[in-house]
Amino acid sequence: MHNPHQILFCAGDAALLAGLTRFVAAALDEGNLFDVLCDQARRAAAEAYLKNTTLSISEVTYLLGYSEPTAFHRACRRWFGGITAQVFREQHSQPNSS
């Protein structure tokens, strides 16, 4: 026979999981969650790539999956408070340890 506390715990987990599943499904239907996660990942990668001055901005654009440089530049202005990728790089670049 099952422990009654274990059954309640499982029922609570199932309800929580069902609610979370509905939330994630709704967010994915709207495209919001996926778009937000992709945007956050691209921003984090852009910051790291731009701080590394061995990569050109064109290479960063390519590595992040942008087909057009203008799309990358618009994203940078949105992410970094209106500044360009070049200005971000100048403000945050780390010296090369060559």
C-alpha positions as CSV (number, residue, x, y, z in Angstrom):
1,M,0.0,0.0,0.0
2,H,1.2,3.5,-0.8
3,N,2.2,6.0,1.8
4,P,-0.7,8.7,2.0
5,H,1.8,11.5,2.1
6,Q,3.6,10.3,-1.0
7,I,0.2,10.2,-2.9
8,L,-0.5,13.8,-1.8
9,F,3.0,14.9,-2.8
10,C,2.6,13.3,-6.2
11,A,-0.8,14.9,-6.7
12,G,0.6,18.3,-5.8
13,D,3.5,17.8,-8.2
14,A,1.1,16.7,-11.0
15,A,-1.0,19.8,-10.5
16,L,2.1,22.1,-10.5
17,L,3.5,20.4,-13.6
18,A,0.1,20.7,-15.4
19,G,0.0,24.4,-14.6
20,L,3.6,24.9,-15.7
21,T,3.0,22.9,-18.8
22,R,0.0,25.1,-19.7
23,F,2.0,28.2,-19.1
24,V,4.9,27.1,-21.2
25,A,2.6,25.9,-24.0
26,A,0.8,29.2,-24.0
27,A,4.1,31.2,-24.1
28,L,5.4,29.0,-26.9
29,D,2.1,29.4,-28.9
30,E,2.6,33.1,-28.7
31,G,6.2,32.8,-29.6
32,N,7.2,34.9,-26.6
33,L,9.2,32.4,-24.5
34,F,11.3,31.1,-27.4
35,D,11.9,34.6,-28.7
36,V,12.9,35.9,-25.3
37,L,15.2,33.0,-24.6
38,C,16.9,33.4,-28.0
39,D,17.3,37.1,-27.5
40,Q,18.8,36.7,-24.1
41,A,21.3,34.1,-25.4
42,R,22.2,36.2,-28.3
43,R,22.8,39.2,-26.1
44,A,25.0,37.3,-23.7
45,A,27.0,35.9,-26.6
46,A,27.3,39.3,-28.2
47,E,28.7,40.8,-25.0
48,A,31.3,38.0,-24.8
49,Y,32.2,38.2,-28.5
50,L,32.5,42.0,-28.5
51,K,34.7,42.0,-25.5
52,N,37.0,39.7,-27.3
53,T,38.7,42.0,-29.8
54,T,40.2,39.2,-31.9
55,L,36.8,38.8,-33.7
56,S,35.6,41.4,-36.1
57,I,32.1,42.8,-35.8
58,S,31.3,41.0,-39.1
59,E,32.4,37.7,-37.5
60,V,30.3,38.4,-34.4
61,T,27.3,39.1,-36.7
62,Y,27.8,35.8,-38.4
63,L,28.4,33.8,-35.2
64,L,25.2,35.1,-33.7
65,G,23.2,33.9,-36.8
66,Y,22.3,37.3,-38.3
67,S,22.1,37.3,-42.0
68,E,22.4,41.1,-42.3
69,P,24.7,43.4,-40.4
70,T,21.9,45.9,-40.0
71,A,19.8,43.5,-38.0
72,F,22.7,42.9,-35.6
73,H,23.3,46.6,-35.3
74,R,19.6,47.2,-34.4
75,A,19.8,44.5,-31.8
76,C,22.9,46.0,-30.3
77,R,21.3,49.4,-30.0
78,R,18.3,47.7,-28.2
79,W,20.4,45.6,-25.9
80,F,23.0,48.2,-25.0
81,G,20.9,51.4,-24.6
82,G,21.3,52.9,-28.0
83,I,25.0,52.4,-28.6
84,T,26.5,50.6,-31.5
85,A,28.5,47.3,-31.3
86,Q,31.7,49.3,-32.0
87,V,31.0,51.7,-29.1
88,F,30.2,48.8,-26.8
89,R,33.4,47.1,-27.8
90,E,35.4,50.3,-27.2
91,Q,33.9,50.7,-23.7
92,H,34.2,47.0,-22.7
93,S,37.1,45.5,-24.5
94,Q,39.6,43.4,-22.6
95,P,43.2,43.6,-23.5
96,N,44.5,40.6,-25.5
97,S,47.0,38.5,-23.6
98,S,49.1,37.6,-26.7
